[in-house]
Amino acid sequence: MANTITSVVASDELSKSWSPFSAEYNAVERMTIPLVQEVVYEVNQLSPLDAPDDIAFDNGCGTGAVTIILKTAFPNLKLISTDISEGMIEQVLTKVKERGWKNVEARVLDAADLKGIADSSITHTFSTFMLCLASEPHQILNEMYRVTKPGGILGFATWADPYFGFWTTPWTKACRELDPEYGPPYVMEPAWTLLDSVGMRLQEAGFKEVNLHHATSMWQWNSVQEAVDWFLEAGHPRNVVISRSWTERGRDIEEIKLGFTRALAEAYEQDDGKMAGPCIACIGTARK
């Protein structure tokens, strides 16, 4: 396969919200990569990724965490990487070119409509931290089932908390100091984050041998201030949901910054001034 980019017009507004954020995504990657490595390891234990006819699929690839891990460990593996955001795919293609990888096909593609990927053509499908953030998760899961070969493996990861408490716990504490009636919003649907519910969704789509468990990664920051600035300024679509839950009450972001900074420091600041806190994921495998 050649290294290509194909633009597909997606009806989902998600493409517009994620593309401007793609340049800031490295901060997320440094926390998700250990979890993605575990997913790849578990998939490879079930079905080794070194057969000549294997084709892996990184669905909702972001800036390429799964792609990097797969091509580093299995350089001859044929791989399709797709994302709804052109900005994300451009970053993947840059990494592919810099590393000289072959057999990588990168496309802009709506995960709810996997045009051009044939039925039962993929031996190893990966979906990491995408379904819980998507607007059509049921359709996306059905599409992944469609393109996966019978007996093929799904490697899966989603966040395990619909509030994503790493941010919302200190944010809510700060907000309630000024407005005791404040309540945090869901940033993800519980049906696609809670362990038992996620397992049920996979089974309903037709997957079997579903094996999911919780895993934790520590999100490291050079300082509390770095984390505050990234949360408020980087433009992560779900962080925007959290901040809007305050401004939509007629309040101003500036009035919450000091309290939010203090709450983050109380929760996560280390003796050396750096910051680290746990992010809990639901990860595992399933088979078609």
The 8 nearest C-alpha neighbors of each residue, nearest first, counted from 0:
[[1, 102, 104, 103, 2, 77, 101, 78],
 [0, 2, 3, 102, 104, 103, 101, 105],
 [1, 3, 104, 103, 105, 0, 102, 101],
 [4, 2, 104, 105, 1, 5, 106, 92],
 [3, 5, 106, 105, 6, 107, 2, 104],
 [4, 6, 106, 107, 7, 3, 105, 108],
 [7, 5, 107, 4, 8, 106, 108, 85],
 [8, 6, 108, 107, 9, 5, 109, 106],
 [7, 9, 6, 10, 108, 109, 107, 83],
 [10, 8, 11, 109, 7, 14, 83, 108],
 [9, 11, 12, 8, 109, 14, 13, 7],
 [10, 12, 13, 9, 14, 134, 109, 15],
 [13, 11, 14, 15, 10, 16, 9, 17],
 [14, 12, 16, 11, 15, 17, 83, 133],
 [13, 15, 84, 83, 12, 17, 16, 18],
 [14, 16, 13, 12, 17, 18, 84, 19],
 [15, 17, 13, 14, 18, 236, 19, 12],
 [16, 18, 20, 14, 15, 19, 84, 13],
 [17, 19, 86, 84, 21, 20, 15, 16],
 [20, 18, 21, 17, 16, 86, 22, 15],
 [19, 21, 17, 18, 23, 22, 234, 235],
 [22, 20, 24, 18, 87, 23, 86, 19],
 [21, 23, 20, 24, 19, 25, 86, 87],
 [24, 22, 21, 20, 25, 233, 26, 27],
 [23, 25, 21, 27, 26, 22, 28, 20],
 [26, 24, 28, 27, 23, 29, 22, 62],
 [25, 27, 24, 28, 29, 23, 30, 229],
 [28, 26, 24, 25, 30, 29, 31, 23],
 [29, 27, 25, 31, 30, 26, 32, 24],
 [28, 30, 27, 26, 32, 31, 25, 218],
 [29, 31, 218, 28, 27, 32, 216, 217],
 [30, 32, 28, 34, 33, 29, 35, 27],
 [31, 33, 35, 34, 28, 29, 30, 36],
 [34, 32, 36, 35, 31, 37, 30, 216],
 [35, 33, 37, 31, 32, 36, 38, 216],
 [34, 36, 32, 38, 37, 33, 31, 39],
 [37, 35, 33, 39, 34, 38, 32, 40],
 [36, 38, 40, 34, 35, 39, 41, 33],
 [39, 37, 35, 41, 40, 36, 154, 283],
 [40, 38, 42, 36, 37, 41, 43, 35],
 [39, 41, 37, 43, 38, 42, 36, 44],
 [42, 40, 44, 38, 43, 39, 37, 45],
 [43, 41, 39, 45, 44, 40, 154, 46],
 [44, 42, 47, 46, 40, 45, 41, 48],
 [43, 45, 41, 42, 46, 47, 40, 39],
 [46, 44, 42, 43, 41, 47, 152, 284],
 [45, 47, 43, 44, 42, 48, 152, 151],
 [48, 46, 43, 49, 44, 45, 50, 42],
 [47, 49, 43, 50, 46, 53, 73, 76],
 [48, 50, 47, 51, 73, 76, 53, 75],
 [49, 51, 53, 52, 48, 47, 76, 54],
 [52, 50, 53, 49, 76, 75, 77, 54],
 [51, 53, 50, 54, 77, 76, 49, 122],
 [54, 52, 50, 51, 122, 55, 48, 77],
 [55, 53, 77, 121, 122, 78, 52, 123],
 [56, 54, 123, 78, 124, 121, 122, 77],
 [55, 57, 124, 79, 78, 58, 125, 80],
 [58, 56, 80, 125, 60, 79, 81, 59],
 [59, 57, 60, 126, 81, 56, 125, 80],
 [60, 58, 82, 81, 61, 129, 57, 126],
 [59, 61, 63, 58, 57, 82, 81, 80],
 [62, 60, 87, 63, 59, 82, 88, 64],
 [61, 63, 87, 91, 90, 60, 64, 88],
 [62, 64, 66, 60, 61, 91, 65, 67],
 [63, 65, 67, 66, 32, 62, 68, 28],
 [66, 64, 68, 67, 63, 69, 35, 57],
 [65, 67, 63, 69, 64, 68, 70, 57],
 [68, 66, 64, 70, 65, 69, 63, 71],
 [67, 69, 65, 71, 66, 70, 72, 64],
 [70, 68, 66, 72, 71, 67, 73, 65],
 [71, 69, 74, 73, 67, 72, 68, 66],
 [70, 72, 68, 69, 73, 74, 67, 66],
 [71, 73, 69, 70, 68, 74, 67, 76],
 [72, 74, 70, 76, 75, 69, 71, 49],
 [75, 73, 70, 76, 71, 72, 100, 69],
 [76, 74, 73, 77, 102, 70, 101, 49],
 [77, 75, 73, 74, 78, 53, 49, 54],
 [78, 76, 54, 102, 103, 55, 75, 53],
 [77, 79, 55, 103, 54, 56, 76, 102],
 [78, 80, 56, 104, 103, 105, 57, 55],
 [81, 79, 57, 105, 60, 56, 58, 104],
 [82, 80, 106, 58, 59, 107, 108, 60],
 [81, 83, 59, 107, 84, 108, 60, 61],
 [82, 84, 109, 108, 14, 107, 85, 59],
 [85, 83, 14, 18, 87, 86, 82, 17],
 [84, 86, 88, 87, 107, 89, 18, 83],
 [85, 87, 18, 89, 84, 88, 21, 90],
 [86, 88, 62, 61, 90, 84, 21, 85],
 [89, 87, 91, 85, 90, 86, 92, 82],
 [90, 88, 92, 86, 87, 91, 85, 93],
 [89, 91, 93, 87, 88, 92, 62, 94],
 [92, 90, 88, 94, 62, 93, 63, 89],
 [91, 93, 95, 89, 94, 90, 96, 88],
 [92, 94, 90, 96, 91, 95, 97, 89],
 [93, 95, 97, 91, 92, 96, 98, 90],
 [96, 94, 92, 100, 98, 93, 97, 99],
 [95, 97, 99, 93, 94, 98, 92, 100],
 [98, 96, 94, 95, 99, 93, 100, 92],
 [99, 97, 95, 96, 100, 94, 93, 101],
 [98, 100, 96, 97, 95, 101, 94, 93],
 [101, 99, 95, 98, 96, 102, 103, 74],
 [100, 102, 103, 99, 2, 1, 75, 0],
 [101, 103, 0, 77, 1, 78, 104, 2],
 [104, 102, 78, 2, 101, 79, 77, 0],
 [103, 105, 79, 2, 3, 1, 80, 0],
 [106, 104, 80, 4, 3, 81, 79, 103],
 [107, 105, 4, 5, 81, 108, 80, 104],
 [106, 108, 6, 82, 83, 81, 85, 5],
 [107, 109, 83, 82, 81, 7, 106, 110],
 [108, 110, 83, 111, 112, 9, 113, 82],
 [111, 109, 112, 139, 113, 108, 59, 58],
 [110, 112, 139, 109, 138, 113, 142, 135],
 [111, 113, 110, 109, 114, 142, 139, 108],
 [114, 112, 110, 116, 111, 109, 115, 108],
 [115, 113, 116, 112, 108, 117, 109, 110],
 [114, 116, 117, 113, 112, 118, 108, 146],
 [117, 115, 114, 113, 146, 118, 120, 121],
 [118, 116, 120, 146, 115, 119, 114, 145],
 [117, 119, 146, 145, 120, 116, 147, 148],
 [120, 118, 148, 146, 147, 121, 145, 117],
 [119, 121, 148, 118, 146, 117, 147, 122],
 [122, 120, 147, 54, 148, 123, 146, 119],
 [121, 123, 151, 54, 148, 53, 55, 147],
 [124, 122, 55, 152, 121, 151, 153, 56],
 [123, 125, 56, 153, 55, 154, 152, 57],
 [126, 124, 154, 57, 153, 56, 155, 58],
 [127, 125, 155, 58, 154, 129, 156, 57],
 [126, 128, 156, 155, 129, 157, 125, 35],
 [129, 127, 157, 156, 130, 131, 158, 126],
 [128, 130, 132, 127, 131, 59, 133, 126],
 [131, 129, 133, 136, 132, 128, 157, 191],
 [130, 132, 191, 129, 187, 133, 157, 192],
 [133, 131, 129, 130, 187, 134, 128, 188],
 [134, 132, 130, 135, 136, 131, 129, 13],
 [133, 135, 136, 132, 11, 13, 130, 131],
 [136, 134, 138, 133, 137, 139, 111, 130],
 [137, 135, 139, 130, 138, 133, 134, 140],
 [138, 136, 140, 139, 135, 141, 200, 204],
 [137, 139, 141, 111, 140, 136, 135, 142],
 [140, 138, 111, 136, 142, 141, 137, 110],
 [139, 141, 143, 137, 142, 138, 136, 144],
 [142, 140, 138, 144, 139, 143, 204, 145],
 [141, 143, 145, 139, 144, 140, 138, 146],
 [144, 142, 140, 145, 146, 141, 147, 139],
 [143, 145, 141, 147, 142, 146, 140, 287],
 [144, 146, 142, 143, 118, 147, 119, 141],
 [145, 147, 118, 119, 143, 120, 144, 121],
 [148, 146, 121, 119, 144, 145, 120, 151],
 [147, 149, 119, 151, 121, 120, 122, 150],
 [150, 148, 287, 151, 147, 119, 286, 122],
 [149, 151, 287, 286, 148, 152, 122, 147],
 [152, 150, 122, 148, 149, 287, 286, 123],
 [153, 151, 286, 123, 285, 124, 154, 122],
 [152, 154, 124, 285, 284, 125, 286, 123],
 [155, 153, 125, 284, 38, 42, 283, 124],
 [154, 156, 126, 283, 127, 282, 284, 125],
 [157, 155, 282, 127, 128, 281, 126, 283],
 [158, 156, 128, 281, 280, 131, 127, 192],
 [157, 159, 280, 192, 160, 281, 279, 128],
 [158, 160, 192, 280, 281, 193, 279, 157],
 [159, 161, 163, 162, 192, 158, 193, 164],
 [162, 160, 187, 189, 185, 163, 188, 192],
 [161, 163, 185, 164, 160, 186, 167, 187],
 [164, 162, 160, 165, 161, 167, 166, 186],
 [163, 165, 167, 168, 166, 162, 160, 278],
 [166, 164, 163, 167, 278, 168, 276, 277],
 [167, 165, 164, 168, 169, 170, 163, 263],
 [166, 168, 164, 170, 169, 171, 165, 163],
 [167, 169, 164, 171, 170, 166, 172, 165],
 [170, 168, 262, 172, 171, 263, 167, 166],
 [171, 169, 167, 173, 168, 172, 259, 166],
 [172, 170, 174, 168, 173, 169, 167, 175],
 [171, 173, 169, 175, 170, 174, 168, 176],
 [172, 174, 258, 259, 170, 176, 171, 175],
 [175, 173, 171, 176, 177, 172, 178, 170],
 [176, 174, 179, 178, 177, 172, 173, 181],
 [175, 177, 173, 174, 178, 179, 172, 258],
 [178, 176, 175, 174, 179, 173, 255, 181],
 [177, 179, 175, 180, 181, 176, 174, 173],
 [180, 178, 175, 181, 176, 177, 174, 182],
 [181, 179, 178, 182, 175, 174, 177, 176],
 [182, 180, 179, 178, 175, 174, 183, 171],
 [181, 183, 180, 184, 171, 175, 244, 179],
 [184, 182, 171, 181, 167, 185, 244, 241],
 [185, 183, 186, 241, 182, 244, 162, 240],
 [184, 186, 162, 187, 161, 183, 188, 189],
 [185, 187, 162, 237, 161, 184, 240, 163],
 [188, 186, 161, 185, 131, 132, 189, 162],
 [187, 189, 190, 191, 161, 131, 192, 185],
 [190, 188, 192, 161, 191, 193, 187, 160],
 [191, 189, 196, 188, 192, 193, 197, 200],
 [192, 190, 131, 197, 189, 188, 193, 196],
 [191, 193, 159, 189, 158, 160, 190, 161],
 [194, 192, 159, 196, 189, 195, 197, 190],
 [195, 193, 197, 196, 281, 192, 198, 159],
 [196, 194, 198, 197, 193, 199, 211, 190],
 [195, 197, 199, 190, 198, 193, 194, 200],
 [196, 198, 200, 191, 194, 199, 195, 193],
 [199, 197, 195, 201, 196, 200, 194, 202],
 [198, 200, 196, 202, 197, 201, 203, 195],
 [199, 201, 197, 203, 198, 202, 196, 204],
 [202, 200, 198, 204, 199, 203, 206, 197],
 [203, 201, 206, 199, 205, 204, 200, 207],
 [202, 204, 200, 205, 201, 199, 206, 198],
 [203, 205, 201, 202, 141, 206, 200, 140],
 [206, 204, 202, 203, 207, 201, 287, 144],
 [205, 207, 287, 202, 286, 201, 204, 285],
 [206, 208, 286, 209, 285, 202, 287, 205],
 [209, 207, 285, 286, 210, 206, 284, 287],
 [210, 208, 285, 207, 284, 211, 198, 206],
 [209, 211, 284, 283, 285, 208, 212, 198],
 [212, 210, 283, 282, 209, 284, 281, 198],
 [211, 213, 281, 282, 283, 214, 210, 194],
 [214, 212, 281, 280, 282, 279, 215, 211],
 [213, 215, 280, 279, 281, 212, 282, 216],
 [216, 214, 279, 278, 280, 277, 217, 213],
 [215, 217, 278, 277, 30, 218, 279, 34],
 [216, 218, 277, 276, 275, 278, 219, 30],
 [219, 217, 30, 275, 276, 277, 216, 220],
 [218, 220, 275, 274, 217, 221, 276, 30],
 [221, 219, 274, 222, 273, 275, 226, 218],
 [220, 222, 273, 274, 225, 219, 223, 272],
 [223, 221, 273, 225, 224, 220, 274, 272],
 [222, 224, 226, 225, 274, 264, 227, 268],
 [223, 225, 227, 222, 226, 228, 260, 221],
 [226, 224, 222, 228, 223, 227, 229, 221],
 [225, 227, 223, 229, 224, 228, 230, 220],
 [228, 226, 224, 230, 229, 225, 231, 223],
 [227, 229, 225, 231, 226, 230, 232, 224],
 [230, 228, 233, 226, 232, 227, 231, 225],
 [229, 231, 227, 228, 232, 226, 233, 238],
 [230, 232, 228, 229, 227, 233, 234, 238],
 [231, 233, 229, 234, 228, 230, 235, 227],
 [234, 232, 229, 235, 23, 230, 231, 20],
 [233, 235, 232, 20, 236, 239, 238, 231],
 [234, 236, 238, 237, 233, 20, 239, 17],
 [237, 235, 239, 238, 234, 16, 240, 17],
 [238, 236, 240, 239, 235, 186, 241, 187],
 [239, 237, 241, 235, 240, 236, 242, 230],
 [238, 240, 236, 242, 237, 241, 243, 235],
 [241, 239, 237, 243, 238, 242, 244, 236],
 [240, 242, 238, 244, 239, 243, 184, 237],
 [241, 243, 239, 244, 245, 240, 238, 246],
 [244, 242, 246, 245, 240, 241, 247, 239],
 [243, 245, 241, 242, 247, 246, 240, 184],
 [246, 244, 243, 247, 248, 242, 250, 241],
 [245, 247, 250, 243, 248, 249, 251, 244],
 [248, 246, 249, 245, 244, 243, 250, 242],
 [249, 247, 246, 245, 250, 244, 243, 181],
 [248, 250, 246, 247, 251, 245, 244, 243],
 [249, 251, 246, 248, 245, 252, 247, 254],
 [250, 252, 253, 246, 254, 249, 255, 245],
 [251, 253, 255, 254, 256, 246, 250, 242],
 [254, 252, 256, 255, 251, 257, 250, 258],
 [253, 255, 252, 251, 256, 257, 250, 258],
 [254, 256, 252, 253, 258, 257, 259, 174],
 [257, 255, 259, 253, 258, 254, 260, 252],
 [256, 258, 260, 259, 255, 261, 254, 253],
 [257, 259, 173, 261, 260, 255, 256, 262],
 [260, 258, 262, 256, 173, 261, 257, 170],
 [261, 259, 257, 263, 258, 262, 256, 264],
 [260, 262, 258, 264, 259, 263, 257, 265],
 [263, 261, 169, 259, 265, 264, 260, 258],
 [264, 262, 266, 260, 265, 261, 169, 267],
 [265, 263, 268, 261, 267, 262, 266, 223],
 [266, 264, 262, 263, 267, 261, 268, 169],
 [267, 265, 263, 264, 262, 268, 169, 276],
 [266, 268, 274, 264, 275, 276, 263, 265],
 [269, 267, 274, 264, 273, 272, 265, 266],
 [270, 268, 272, 273, 271, 274, 267, 275],
 [269, 271, 272, 268, 273, 274, 267, 264],
 [272, 270, 269, 273, 268, 274, 222, 221],
 [273, 271, 269, 270, 222, 268, 274, 221],
 [272, 274, 222, 221, 269, 271, 268, 220],
 [273, 275, 268, 220, 267, 222, 269, 223],
 [276, 274, 219, 218, 267, 217, 220, 268],
 [275, 277, 217, 218, 267, 278, 165, 274],
 [278, 276, 217, 216, 218, 215, 279, 165],
 [279, 277, 216, 215, 217, 165, 280, 276],
 [280, 278, 215, 159, 214, 158, 277, 216],
 [281, 279, 158, 159, 214, 213, 157, 215],
 [280, 282, 213, 159, 157, 156, 212, 158],
 [283, 281, 156, 211, 155, 212, 280, 213],
 [284, 282, 211, 155, 210, 154, 38, 212],
 [283, 285, 154, 210, 153, 155, 209, 211],
 [284, 286, 209, 153, 208, 152, 207, 206],
 [285, 287, 152, 207, 206, 151, 208, 150],
 [286, 206, 150, 149, 151, 207, 152, 205]]
